[in-house]
Amino acid sequence: MVKVKMFAKVEGGEEPALEMAALDAAAFHEVVNTRRSVRIFAKDLVPSDVVHRCVAAAQKAPNSSNLQCWEVYRAASEEVRAALAEACLNQPAAATAPELFVFVARPDLWKRNNRWTLEEFDKRGNMPDRAYQYFRKITRIAYTQGLFGWVKRVWFPIRGLSKATPREPTSWGDMRVWAHKSTALAAAHFMLAMRAEGFDTCPMEGMDSSRVKRLFKLPRRAEVCMVISAGRRTEKGVYGERFRFPMETFYHER
């Protein structure tokens, strides 16, 4: 297996922490704590400049190999919003929303985005060899499927008997999961940015994804991750107090 230069051991002693500007942690947690899934919206529109800032925030979300294999579609016209709300079963979170967005996973775009990354490296002219190696060799080993996927299904478990080895993706199904992870991270950034701007959101999976894909003319291998409504909440827009299971249900130390 190719030695990944990007994962090479860092030489030298322990380095001190980089001094960073102080941030307003309380303001961030206020954004997190006041974000709720809103089911009934007022008619107030979300200004386009706010939308663009929130999409820009979504673009800054972490994503696998920085390949950014996702898209977001805004239902910009009343006609498209009505059709999208119907595809979302006309649930109140969609039917009352002044804005609707579709977050789409695009595992089929990894080769294009890989090429764009290398082109960006060439423009910068200062990228290290390990970065070029990663996008010229490693991504192609990791994300190429088809017949090579079957080779990986045999090769990776055998190699894994003696060395730590990535076990996936080895199929198109794995690539779908891979892309949805990055898309969901982008969607989370988008929703928190909306809250920071004073607006509310609701992520929805209850929809007819085939109708959504037809509405936005998405290609066959595009995957609808979620539809997100946005606007301002009404007094009855939040259905009850928030509750979460105890932290020990989720958080573990070994």
C-alpha positions as CSV (number, residue, x, y, z in Angstrom):
1,M,0.0,0.0,0.0
2,V,1.2,3.5,-0.8
3,K,2.8,5.3,2.1
4,V,0.8,8.4,2.9
5,K,3.2,11.3,3.3
6,M,0.3,13.4,4.7
7,F,0.2,11.0,7.7
8,A,3.9,10.9,8.3
9,K,5.2,11.3,11.8
10,V,6.0,14.9,12.8
11,E,9.6,15.3,13.6
12,G,10.9,17.4,16.5
13,G,9.9,17.9,20.0
14,E,6.6,18.9,21.5
15,E,5.4,22.3,20.1
16,P,3.7,25.0,22.2
17,A,0.1,25.9,21.6
18,L,-0.5,28.7,19.0
19,E,-1.8,31.8,20.6
20,M,-5.2,32.6,19.2
21,A,-7.5,35.6,19.6
22,A,-10.1,35.1,22.4
23,L,-13.6,34.2,21.2
24,D,-17.0,34.7,22.7
25,A,-17.8,31.2,23.9
26,A,-21.0,32.4,25.6
27,A,-22.3,33.9,22.4
28,F,-21.7,30.6,20.6
29,H,-23.5,28.5,23.2
30,E,-26.4,31.0,23.1
31,V,-26.7,30.3,19.4
32,V,-26.6,26.5,20.0
33,N,-29.0,26.6,22.9
34,T,-31.6,28.8,21.1
35,R,-31.5,26.8,17.9
36,R,-34.7,24.8,17.8
37,S,-36.5,22.8,15.0
38,V,-39.3,25.3,14.2
39,R,-42.5,23.8,12.7
40,I,-44.5,27.0,12.1
41,F,-43.0,30.1,10.6
42,A,-44.0,33.7,10.2
43,K,-44.1,35.1,6.7
44,D,-41.0,37.2,7.1
45,L,-38.5,36.6,4.3
46,V,-34.9,35.8,4.9
47,P,-32.8,38.5,3.1
48,S,-30.6,37.2,0.3
49,D,-27.5,38.6,2.0
50,V,-28.3,36.6,5.1
51,V,-28.7,33.5,3.0
52,H,-25.4,34.0,1.2
53,R,-23.6,34.5,4.5
54,C,-25.1,31.3,5.9
55,V,-24.2,29.3,2.7
56,A,-20.7,30.8,3.1
57,A,-20.6,29.5,6.7
58,A,-21.8,26.0,5.4
59,Q,-18.9,26.0,2.9
60,K,-16.4,26.4,5.9
61,A,-17.7,23.1,7.4
62,P,-15.1,20.3,7.8
63,N,-15.5,17.7,5.0
64,S,-13.7,14.6,3.9
65,S,-10.5,15.2,2.0
66,N,-11.7,18.8,1.5
67,L,-13.4,17.6,-1.6
68,Q,-16.6,19.4,-0.7
69,C,-18.9,16.9,-2.5
70,W,-22.2,18.6,-1.7
71,E,-24.6,21.3,-3.1
72,V,-27.4,23.4,-1.7
73,Y,-30.5,24.5,-3.8
74,R,-32.7,27.4,-2.7
75,A,-36.3,27.2,-3.7
76,A,-36.3,30.8,-5.0
77,S,-39.8,31.1,-6.5
78,E,-43.2,30.6,-4.9
79,E,-44.0,27.9,-7.5
80,V,-40.9,25.9,-6.6
81,R,-41.5,26.3,-2.9
82,A,-45.1,25.1,-3.2
83,A,-43.9,22.0,-5.1
84,L,-41.1,21.3,-2.7
85,A,-43.5,21.7,0.3
86,E,-45.8,19.2,-1.4
87,A,-42.8,16.8,-1.8
88,C,-42.2,17.3,1.9
89,L,-45.8,16.0,2.6
90,N,-47.0,19.5,3.2
91,Q,-45.9,19.3,6.8
92,P,-46.1,22.6,8.6
93,A,-42.4,23.1,8.8
94,A,-42.3,23.2,5.0
95,A,-45.8,24.6,4.1
96,T,-45.4,27.7,6.4
97,A,-41.8,28.4,5.6
98,P,-40.9,31.5,3.6
99,E,-37.6,29.8,2.6
100,L,-36.7,26.2,1.7
101,F,-33.3,24.7,0.9
102,V,-32.3,21.3,-0.3
103,F,-28.9,20.0,0.8
104,V,-27.6,17.4,-1.7
105,A,-24.8,14.9,-1.3
106,R,-22.8,14.6,-4.5
107,P,-20.5,11.5,-4.3
108,D,-20.4,11.5,-8.1
109,L,-18.4,14.8,-8.1
110,W,-15.3,13.6,-6.3
111,K,-13.2,13.3,-9.4
112,R,-14.1,16.7,-10.6
113,N,-13.4,18.3,-7.2
114,N,-10.1,16.3,-6.9
115,R,-9.1,17.8,-10.3
116,W,-10.1,21.3,-9.1
117,T,-8.0,20.8,-5.9
118,L,-4.9,20.0,-7.9
119,E,-5.5,23.0,-10.2
120,E,-5.7,25.2,-7.1
121,F,-2.4,23.8,-5.9
122,D,-0.8,24.7,-9.2
123,K,-2.1,28.2,-9.0
124,R,-0.8,28.6,-5.4
125,G,2.6,27.3,-6.4
126,N,3.7,26.6,-2.8
127,M,2.0,23.3,-1.9
128,P,4.2,20.6,-0.4
129,D,4.8,17.2,-2.1
130,R,2.7,15.4,0.5
131,A,-0.4,17.4,-0.6
132,Y,0.1,16.6,-4.3
133,Q,0.7,12.9,-3.4
134,Y,-2.5,12.8,-1.4
135,F,-4.7,14.1,-4.3
136,R,-2.8,12.3,-7.1
137,K,-2.7,8.9,-5.5
138,I,-4.4,8.5,-2.1
139,T,-7.8,9.9,-3.0
140,R,-7.9,7.7,-6.1
141,I,-7.2,4.6,-4.1
142,A,-9.8,5.6,-1.5
143,Y,-12.6,6.7,-3.7
144,T,-12.4,4.7,-7.0
145,Q,-14.9,1.9,-6.8
146,G,-16.3,-0.5,-9.4
147,L,-13.9,-3.4,-10.1
148,F,-11.2,-1.8,-7.9
149,G,-13.8,-1.7,-5.1
150,W,-13.9,-5.5,-5.1
151,V,-10.1,-5.6,-5.0
152,K,-10.2,-3.4,-1.9
153,R,-12.8,-5.6,-0.2
154,V,-10.3,-8.4,-0.3
155,W,-7.1,-6.4,0.1
156,F,-8.0,-4.2,3.0
157,P,-9.1,-6.9,5.5
158,I,-6.0,-9.0,4.7
159,R,-3.7,-6.0,5.3
160,G,-5.7,-5.0,8.3
161,L,-4.7,-8.3,10.1
162,S,-1.2,-6.8,10.6
163,K,-1.6,-3.0,10.2
164,A,-4.2,-0.3,10.8
165,T,-6.0,0.0,7.5
166,P,-9.0,2.1,6.3
167,R,-11.8,-0.4,5.7
168,E,-14.0,1.8,3.5
169,P,-15.2,3.1,1.1
170,T,-15.1,-0.1,-1.0
171,S,-18.5,0.3,-2.8
172,W,-20.8,2.9,-4.2
173,G,-22.9,2.5,-1.1
174,D,-19.9,3.5,1.1
175,M,-19.4,6.5,-1.2
176,R,-23.0,7.6,-0.5
177,V,-22.4,7.4,3.2
178,W,-19.1,9.3,2.8
179,A,-20.8,12.2,1.0
180,H,-23.8,12.4,3.3
181,K,-21.4,12.8,6.3
182,S,-19.9,16.0,4.8
183,T,-23.2,17.2,3.6
184,A,-24.7,16.9,7.1
185,L,-21.8,18.8,8.6
186,A,-22.4,21.6,6.1
187,A,-26.1,21.6,6.9
188,A,-25.4,21.9,10.6
189,H,-23.1,25.0,10.0
190,F,-25.9,26.5,7.9
191,M,-28.5,26.1,10.6
192,L,-26.3,27.5,13.3
193,A,-25.4,30.5,11.0
194,M,-29.1,31.1,10.5
195,R,-29.7,31.2,14.2
196,A,-26.8,33.6,14.7
197,E,-28.4,35.8,12.1
198,G,-31.7,35.8,14.1
199,F,-33.5,33.3,12.0
200,D,-34.8,29.7,12.6
201,T,-34.6,26.4,10.7
202,C,-36.0,22.9,10.6
203,P,-34.2,20.0,9.0
204,M,-36.6,17.5,7.3
205,E,-36.1,14.0,6.2
206,G,-39.8,13.3,5.7
207,M,-40.1,13.8,2.0
208,D,-40.4,12.1,-1.4
209,S,-36.8,12.3,-2.4
210,S,-37.6,11.2,-6.0
211,R,-40.0,14.2,-6.5
212,V,-37.4,16.5,-5.0
213,K,-34.7,15.2,-7.4
214,R,-37.1,15.7,-10.3
215,L,-38.0,19.2,-9.2
216,F,-34.4,20.4,-9.1
217,K,-33.3,18.2,-12.1
218,L,-30.7,16.4,-10.0
219,P,-28.7,13.6,-11.7
220,R,-29.2,10.0,-10.8
221,R,-26.3,9.7,-8.4
222,A,-27.1,12.9,-6.5
223,E,-28.5,12.1,-3.1
224,V,-31.0,14.4,-1.2
225,C,-29.6,14.6,2.3
226,M,-32.2,16.8,3.8
227,V,-34.6,19.8,3.2
228,I,-34.1,22.7,5.5
229,S,-36.8,25.3,6.1
230,A,-35.9,28.8,7.3
231,G,-37.6,31.9,8.6
232,R,-38.7,33.4,11.9
233,R,-40.5,31.3,14.5
234,T,-44.0,32.1,15.7
235,E,-45.2,31.7,19.3
236,K,-46.5,28.2,18.4
237,G,-43.6,27.3,16.1
238,V,-41.7,25.2,18.6
239,Y,-43.5,22.0,19.6
240,G,-42.7,21.7,23.4
241,E,-39.7,22.0,25.5
242,R,-36.4,20.5,24.4
243,F,-35.3,17.3,26.0
244,R,-32.2,15.1,25.4
245,F,-31.3,11.8,26.9
246,P,-28.6,11.9,29.6
247,M,-25.1,12.7,28.4
248,E,-23.8,9.3,29.6
249,T,-26.0,7.7,27.0
250,F,-23.8,9.2,24.3
251,Y,-20.5,10.1,25.9
252,H,-18.0,7.4,26.9
253,E,-14.4,7.2,28.0
254,R,-12.2,4.2,27.7
